[in-house]
Amino acid sequence: MAAWLTVIIGWIVIFALLAGLGQWTQRLIKLPDYTWLGWLDSFWLGYAVSIAALQAIHLVVPIDWHITALLGVLGLVALIVCFMRRSSVISPVISVPQNPNFKTILLYLCLLLPLIFWLANRALSPQLDFDSGFYHLSSIKWLNEYPIVPGLANLHYRLGFNQTIFLLDAALNAYPYFDHGFTFVNSLLMLVLLAQLLWITVRGLFATKSQSVPIMIFAALLLPICLYRATPQRFSANLSSPSPDLSVFIFQILTTLMLLRYLFPTDSPRTHNQRFAVLYLLTICAVGVTSKLSFAVFGGAILLITALHWLWQNRAAWRSAAGWLLRWSLVIGFSLGVVWIARTSILTGYPLFPNRAAALSVDFRVPSSIAREAELWVYAFARDPRGDMDRTLSNWDWLGGWWWRMGDSFNQFLFVIPLYIALAALALLILAALIALIRHRPLDGRYPLLALPALLTCLVWFFSAPDPRFAGAAFWLLVATLVLGLLNSFPRLSACASIGITAYLFVLTISTDFTLRTDFPIIPQPPLQEFRTESGLVYNRSASTQNPLNLYNASLPNSPYEHPRLTLRGSDLREGFRLPEQ
């Protein structure tokens, strides 16, 4: 069977099982989704449920085929239950009173099917990120072979980042996809996001309501941006890698899309729809933070806006609304956030590693000198990859070299191009606001709220770790939300701008190289050498002189670093590692 067909079949099975879990979860909490193609929304809830379950399970046992089978059976049972209730099978993605007509569905499928084939081919690219060989694949291997290991970050501090997307990568490393589970994860997340954006765009073309215009413009703008993001990149967050950077990009767009749907409902608001949107945002923001801490500012802003809007919207019964919000915040926060913090503490001795706050007094805590490097290195690397860490962080001399590196095509796409467009849109918006004030016209406060998470993320990004891949989709989301504001003031201008931006990015996307993939890529196997510590512990290191940091799927334990004083806490790897302070 062709590899691309295997990927597509795998996607269908994984999507069905996770969407089934999501629909089942909605039924358990008595919160039906009233929208057509609601299976796309339910998929994300199912993804969050699977991550919560895998986090808890891995505290006790490794993520092996037994766990994969257990989740598969649960997903299948949930799927069968949902299909027995036929009303859930044909529920919509956007709340519209009419069901979509045949033309809408036909156009959608004609656009979606070639997109699926293209993404399946991209998922099989042999191009892995540097970080995939550095620590992504090792993290997944530890998840597969051992339950959580205390002090694992002492062996290689990046193994303590506890990025939860690796849990699903590990769960899919079952027969017949040994070591290739990651091929399905980032690619499927991108496919489901693209399917949602495409549906909203196509549905909007046939909609008669003016209220559908903002969400349609947003989806149409983001479609080519996501397509281009899925094209091959030289260094970072490729669709074919297990990189958590790509998941941050996806979750930023996903949460902004739902916030837009929440703030700009396309029909009269329903209590169930409002509650679904709030729970959805709480859940996806929690998953985003556990995928990578760089999502925290964006997710925090989304949650704050959602909570305040919910309380204002239900101010007549604010006690009941606040109680409901608090209960579900605690449930979601515990099942995803608290368990994630506990896991990070076990791996590193720090609850929010690489942040050194609230260090625990445990024997397996990562030495403070290594924890400091883990926290500050990423800030220095983003400014000057070849500079001295302390010197780079002590001044602004890095700025000239940093701006020169922004000339790279990928950096231009993620940062430079959207920055210029956003500045132009912001200038026009300020002009529009002044004209509205002079003419005593009311201003719609929802548009600034929509742009706030992206704006805050961009500002924090520049002063912390200004590497464009760490910003995710923030700059393009700033552009999209500002264009929506312009749409409210200058409809013709913003429509022309949207068409121009969309066309430009679409040309960039289709001009990329396309090579048909007929097999799964081969994961490199570097030459290995043993390193023996003073205590007699032996672990693998790379014997390559050209690339000594990448170990890929090397046998455990492995580390690119020499730690002569590293010891086991007991007689077995399961008991963890200890490294004395330097």
Summary of the structure (lengths in Angstrom):
residues: 582
radius of gyration: 23.9
end to end distance: 53.8
largest distance: 79.4
contacts: 1979
relative contact order: 0.11
helix: 65%
strand: 3%
